[in-house]
Amino acid sequence: MRPRTSSRTRHSSAAGVQVFPFRARFDEVVNPGCIELAMERKNAPSCLRDAPHRLSTLLREERPGILYRWIQAAQRFISNGEELGNMPSSVREATAAMFHEADLHGRLLELLQFGPETFDVTKAEMLAIGESFFRENGRDSRTFDMSKLTALLAEKVGKPAFNIMRDGHRKEGWRGVRLVPVVPVVQIGK
């Protein structure tokens, strides 16, 4: 049986969103007897005890119910005003990773290089880069929001101006920023 990991999220207006890593592992190779022990502790029904190798298949059918129970538990946790006082590093790291992955506008900045005034990029170029980046990451390119990226760039290099020259015309864009040059991968052989 393959090891399983997943995560649950929690939201509270005071604390923001936190990810609760769920790290239950049922790996007989690493922990021999763990499935039998878990079934014993949870008083599993005989259909599970008789066929532990079918656990994944049987649980697959129960996924919606399991998720529903997790959501109910999270809602009770929040409504009771409970907080994670001393937050474990695994929760902090999982939360940071989730937000980083979800923030495509912020991640787009990682594709840019900030430097001297000789670096420049136009809004049209940034729009094309942003839409392409969203598509590459499985998002609808129409969800790319130039105003969000403009705000992020304003923090780094200031507001855009009509001073970028392209093909003899002034274009709106930014100085001090450019797309990180892509180094082509060269394969020798084949």
C-alpha positions as CSV (number, residue, x, y, z in Angstrom):
1,M,0.0,0.0,0.0
2,R,1.3,3.5,-0.9
3,P,2.0,6.0,1.9
4,R,-0.7,8.6,2.1
5,T,-0.4,12.3,3.0
6,S,-2.9,15.1,2.6
7,S,-3.7,18.4,4.3
8,R,-6.7,20.2,5.7
9,T,-7.2,23.9,5.8
10,R,-8.7,26.1,8.5
11,H,-9.8,29.7,8.3
12,S,-10.3,32.2,11.1
13,S,-10.7,35.9,10.6
14,A,-8.2,36.6,13.4
15,A,-5.5,34.1,12.4
16,G,-6.0,33.9,8.6
17,V,-5.7,30.6,6.8
18,Q,-3.6,27.8,8.2
19,V,-2.9,24.4,6.7
20,F,-3.0,21.4,8.9
21,P,-0.8,18.7,7.4
22,F,-2.4,15.3,7.7
23,R,0.3,12.8,7.9
24,A,-1.3,9.5,8.6
25,R,0.8,6.8,7.0
26,F,-0.1,3.2,6.5
27,D,3.1,1.8,5.1
28,E,3.6,-1.8,6.0
29,V,7.1,-1.8,4.6
30,V,8.2,1.0,6.9
31,N,5.9,0.2,9.8
32,P,5.0,-3.5,9.8
33,G,1.7,-4.2,11.5
34,C,0.5,-0.6,11.4
35,I,-2.7,-1.4,9.4
36,E,-3.6,-4.2,11.8
37,L,-2.9,-2.0,14.8
38,A,-5.0,0.9,13.4
39,M,-7.9,-1.4,12.7
40,E,-7.7,-2.7,16.2
41,R,-7.6,0.7,17.8
42,K,-10.4,2.0,15.7
43,N,-12.5,-1.1,16.1
44,A,-12.7,-1.5,12.3
45,P,-15.5,-3.6,10.8
46,S,-14.7,-7.2,9.9
47,C,-14.9,-6.5,6.1
48,L,-11.8,-4.3,6.6
49,R,-10.0,-6.6,9.0
50,D,-10.5,-9.5,6.6
51,A,-9.1,-7.7,3.6
52,P,-6.6,-5.0,4.6
53,H,-5.2,-4.9,1.1
54,R,-8.5,-3.6,-0.1
55,L,-8.4,-0.6,2.3
56,S,-7.5,1.9,-0.4
57,T,-10.3,0.8,-2.7
58,L,-12.9,0.8,0.1
59,L,-11.8,4.2,1.4
60,R,-11.9,5.7,-2.1
61,E,-15.7,5.3,-2.0
62,E,-15.8,7.0,1.4
63,R,-13.7,10.1,0.4
64,P,-16.7,12.5,0.1
65,G,-17.9,11.5,3.6
66,I,-14.4,11.7,5.1
67,L,-14.0,15.2,3.6
68,Y,-17.4,16.2,4.9
69,R,-16.5,15.1,8.5
70,W,-13.2,17.0,8.3
71,I,-15.1,20.1,7.2
72,Q,-17.6,19.7,10.1
73,A,-14.7,19.3,12.6
74,A,-12.9,22.4,11.2
75,Q,-16.2,24.4,11.5
76,R,-16.6,23.3,15.1
77,F,-12.9,24.2,15.8
78,I,-13.5,27.7,14.3
79,S,-16.9,28.3,15.9
80,N,-15.4,27.5,19.3
81,G,-12.8,30.2,18.8
82,E,-10.0,27.7,19.1
83,E,-6.6,28.8,17.9
84,L,-3.4,27.0,17.3
85,G,-1.4,28.6,20.1
86,N,2.1,27.3,19.6
87,M,2.0,26.5,15.9
88,P,4.2,23.6,14.9
89,S,6.7,24.3,12.2
90,S,5.0,21.8,9.9
91,V,1.8,24.0,9.9
92,R,3.8,27.2,9.3
93,E,5.7,25.5,6.4
94,A,2.6,23.9,4.8
95,T,0.7,27.2,5.1
96,A,3.6,29.2,3.5
97,A,3.9,26.6,0.7
98,M,0.2,26.7,0.0
99,F,0.1,30.5,-0.3
100,H,3.3,30.6,-2.4
101,E,1.9,28.0,-4.8
102,A,-1.5,29.8,-5.1
103,D,0.1,33.3,-5.6
104,L,0.8,33.2,-9.3
105,H,1.2,36.9,-9.5
106,G,3.9,36.8,-6.8
107,R,5.5,33.8,-8.4
108,L,5.7,35.7,-11.7
109,L,8.0,38.2,-10.0
110,E,10.5,35.3,-9.5
111,L,10.8,35.2,-13.3
112,L,11.9,38.8,-13.4
113,Q,15.4,40.3,-12.8
114,F,15.7,43.6,-11.1
115,G,18.7,45.8,-11.9
116,P,19.9,48.9,-13.7
117,E,17.8,51.3,-15.7
118,T,19.0,49.5,-18.9
119,F,16.6,46.7,-17.9
120,D,13.1,47.4,-19.2
121,V,9.9,45.7,-20.0
122,T,6.6,47.0,-21.5
123,K,3.2,46.4,-20.2
124,A,2.3,44.5,-23.4
125,E,5.3,42.2,-22.8
126,M,4.4,41.7,-19.2
127,L,0.8,40.9,-20.2
128,A,2.0,38.2,-22.7
129,I,4.4,36.8,-20.0
130,G,1.7,36.8,-17.3
131,E,-0.9,35.1,-19.5
132,S,1.6,32.5,-20.7
133,F,2.7,31.8,-17.1
134,F,-0.9,31.3,-15.9
135,R,-1.6,28.9,-18.8
136,E,1.6,26.9,-18.0
137,N,0.4,26.6,-14.4
138,G,-3.0,25.3,-15.4
139,R,-5.0,28.5,-14.9
140,D,-7.2,30.4,-17.3
141,S,-5.0,33.1,-18.8
142,R,-7.9,35.5,-18.4
143,T,-7.5,35.4,-14.6
144,F,-4.1,37.1,-14.9
145,D,-4.7,40.6,-13.5
146,M,-2.3,43.3,-14.7
147,S,-3.4,45.6,-11.9
148,K,-2.2,43.1,-9.3
149,L,1.2,42.7,-11.1
150,T,1.4,46.5,-11.5
151,A,1.0,46.9,-7.7
152,L,3.6,44.3,-7.0
153,L,6.0,45.9,-9.5
154,A,5.4,49.4,-8.0
155,E,6.7,48.1,-4.7
156,K,9.9,47.0,-6.4
157,V,10.6,49.5,-9.2
158,G,7.9,52.2,-9.0
159,K,5.0,53.0,-11.2
160,P,5.1,52.4,-15.0
161,A,5.9,55.3,-17.3
162,F,5.7,56.0,-21.1
163,N,9.4,55.8,-21.6
164,I,10.2,52.4,-22.9
165,M,11.2,52.5,-26.6
166,R,10.1,49.6,-28.8
167,D,10.3,49.8,-32.6
168,G,10.6,53.5,-32.6
169,H,7.6,54.1,-30.4
170,R,7.2,55.0,-26.7
171,K,5.5,52.3,-24.7
172,E,4.2,52.1,-21.2
173,G,6.4,49.9,-19.0
174,W,9.0,49.7,-16.3
175,R,12.7,50.5,-16.1
176,G,14.9,48.4,-13.8
177,V,13.2,45.1,-14.5
178,R,13.4,42.5,-17.2
179,L,12.5,38.9,-17.8
180,V,15.2,36.6,-16.5
181,P,17.1,35.4,-19.6
182,V,16.4,31.8,-20.3
183,V,19.5,29.7,-20.9
184,P,18.7,27.1,-23.6
185,V,19.3,23.5,-22.6
186,V,21.9,21.9,-24.9
187,Q,21.9,18.2,-25.2
188,I,25.0,16.6,-26.6
189,G,24.5,13.3,-28.3
190,K,21.2,11.9,-29.7
